């Protein structure tokens, strides 16, 4: 299980971190610049340090040399040098650890019986996990911290958009996978990182990491949906993601996309998902119009209400781009509605356009749903709908 050992240079941001940071920098340049320049003032830092001292027990190196030796080793393995670090024991009985991020300083809070319950290599893992948060927020001039702060502020603001909340949620999930990798690197093995996850979640004193990874694989084989967690992925997902990364699994990015995102869905669109859906919509409309030469002036006017920069040579996105793995039924219903809008935009080609909509819906697997649109939006009665279905069947057999 520990045959492959990435070095600390492999501790790179996940693809979603890069995507979200790039999106925010390009689409919100003023907010990006202001947030990136925002600094914590000396008075605030002093107040933070004082609060930590008031509310915790500081774990000094003289009294807890073994703990600080583990911290020093974890920092070395993650490539953190010349950064002062302080450990604290905070109130609470639930095992946990957290990082209070301060640029150029490391403050890690332990909670519950972490020092009593964790084996030496597991202590390295939990410290490495928190240190990885410090690494991520410090990378590239604080770029990924800036993205996190923008999303956090957007979610906290009154009337925050659902897309911001979903993006913030997914960003947090990916951040935990990144930190889990730091835990494995600090422990120099994946097993202690996995057993630490299970101990913290369950409170159990002894964990067989290999057995839990088998359990995680069994769970995964029975559950195909994406994570619904708010900030930390389910433990079985974290364990599987970590083991796959440690083993250098070539399809890891695709696996993470399936497990943390799932198919594109109107009900849970994040910011990158909105951009992706917009591009897919353009390609889909090009496919719909191209199939029956439906681009009349009236139809193009309708299209340009959606996309003012519409071109005659738009790239086409056919049915394969909208399979079950890529989009869910809500997206296919949305595409049906778009086809209906265009089919009814020009009375002179209404029948041809409706027939084309049926052809496309059939290839998407959404023909049954389209019939609801035909009754509601096009006003087709029972006889007209039966005739319509016969026309589609004849066209298919031709």
Buried (B, 14 or more C-beta within 10 A) or exposed (E): EBEEEBEBEEBEBBEBBBBBBEBBBEEBEEBBEEBBEEEEEEEEBEEBBEEBEEEBEEBEBEEBEEBBEBBBBBBEBBEBEEEEBBBBBBEEEEBBBBBBBBEEBBBBBBBBBBBEBBBBBBBBBBBBBBBBBBBBBBBEEBBBBBBBBBBBBBBEEEEBBEBBBBBBBBBBBBBBBBBBBBBBBBBBBBBBBBBBBBBBBEEEEEBEBBEBBEBBEEBBEEEEEBBEBEEBBBBBBBBBBBBBBBBEBEEBEEBBBBBBBBBBBBEBBBBBBBBBBEEBBBBBBBBBBBBBEBBBEBBBEBBEEBEEEBEEEBEBBBBEBBEEEEBBBBBBBBBBEBBBBBBBBBEEBEEBBBBBBBBBBBBBBBBEBBBEBBBEBBEBEEEEBEEBBEBBEEEEEE
